[in-house]
Amino acid sequence: MSWSVRFKDLSDFGRYDANLMAFCWCGHKGVLDAHKVGRWFYCFRWNTTFEMLGMHLRCSRCGNHPKRWGPTPFPPDRPEWMASEQNWARLVRRLRG
């Protein structure tokens, strides 16, 4: 993959087989599965443009929004997050009320 590609939204991460790395103000960093994050954003009907990603991401240590984020070839830190279809079905049921 050429890293000179400009990522415009979450669908670009899947297109280039990249994950999402976020860096927090507290020094914590994490790698998220971009496909799962995209599906999460679509469930909530949030804007998936690259600039808006930080509004909905939170640090698991301090709770702040990340200071920067971008694509990475590294695997996700927590592959077990939303790993089953049952988890996704529960989320959809909860959002429907």
C-alpha positions as CSV (number, residue, x, y, z in Angstrom):
1,M,0.0,0.0,0.0
2,S,1.2,3.5,-0.8
3,W,1.0,5.7,2.2
4,S,0.8,8.8,0.0
5,V,-2.9,7.9,-0.4
6,R,-5.3,10.5,1.2
7,F,-7.8,8.9,3.5
8,K,-11.2,10.7,3.2
9,D,-13.5,8.5,5.2
10,L,-13.7,5.1,7.0
11,S,-14.4,3.2,3.8
12,D,-10.9,4.2,2.5
13,F,-9.4,2.2,5.4
14,G,-11.1,-1.0,4.2
15,R,-10.1,-0.3,0.6
16,Y,-6.4,-0.1,1.4
17,D,-6.5,-2.8,4.1
18,A,-5.5,-0.5,6.9
19,N,-6.5,-0.2,10.5
20,L,-7.0,3.0,12.6
21,M,-4.3,4.1,15.0
22,A,-5.2,6.8,17.6
23,F,-2.9,8.8,19.8
24,C,-4.2,10.4,23.0
25,W,-3.0,13.4,24.9
26,C,-2.1,11.2,27.8
27,G,0.5,9.3,25.7
28,H,-1.7,6.2,25.2
29,K,-2.1,4.8,21.7
30,G,-4.3,2.1,20.3
31,V,-5.0,0.3,17.1
32,L,-8.6,-0.2,16.1
33,D,-10.1,-2.5,13.5
34,A,-11.2,0.0,10.9
35,H,-13.9,-2.3,9.6
36,K,-15.5,-2.6,13.0
37,V,-15.2,1.1,13.7
38,G,-16.9,1.8,10.4
39,R,-19.7,-0.6,11.2
40,W,-20.1,1.1,14.6
41,F,-20.2,4.5,13.0
42,Y,-22.9,3.3,10.5
43,C,-25.0,1.8,13.3
44,F,-25.0,5.2,15.1
45,R,-25.4,7.1,11.8
46,W,-22.3,9.2,12.6
47,N,-20.3,11.1,9.9
48,T,-17.5,8.8,8.7
49,T,-15.3,11.5,7.2
50,F,-11.7,11.4,8.4
51,E,-11.8,14.8,10.1
52,M,-14.8,13.8,12.2
53,L,-13.4,10.5,13.5
54,G,-11.9,12.1,16.6
55,M,-15.3,13.4,17.8
56,H,-16.6,9.9,18.6
57,L,-13.4,8.2,19.7
58,R,-12.3,8.1,23.3
59,C,-9.2,7.0,25.1
60,S,-9.7,3.9,27.2
61,R,-7.4,5.2,29.9
62,C,-8.3,8.9,30.4
63,G,-11.5,9.3,28.4
64,N,-10.2,12.2,26.3
65,H,-10.7,12.5,22.5
66,P,-7.5,11.6,20.6
67,K,-5.1,14.3,19.5
68,R,-4.4,12.6,16.2
69,W,-5.3,9.4,14.3
70,G,-4.4,7.8,11.1
71,P,-4.0,4.6,9.1
72,T,-1.6,1.8,10.1
73,P,-0.8,-1.7,8.9
74,F,-0.6,-3.0,12.4
75,P,-3.2,-5.5,13.8
76,P,-5.9,-4.3,16.3
77,D,-5.0,-4.2,20.0
78,R,-8.4,-5.7,21.0
79,P,-9.6,-8.1,18.3
80,E,-12.2,-9.4,20.7
81,W,-14.2,-6.1,20.7
82,M,-17.5,-6.7,18.8
83,A,-16.1,-10.0,17.5
84,S,-19.5,-11.8,17.3
85,E,-22.6,-11.1,15.3
86,Q,-24.6,-11.5,18.6
87,N,-22.8,-8.3,19.9
88,W,-23.8,-6.4,16.7
89,A,-27.4,-7.7,17.0
90,R,-27.6,-6.5,20.7
91,L,-26.3,-3.1,19.6
92,V,-28.9,-2.8,16.9
93,R,-31.7,-3.8,19.3
94,R,-30.5,-1.3,21.9
95,L,-30.4,1.5,19.3
96,R,-33.9,0.7,18.0
97,G,-35.3,1.0,21.5
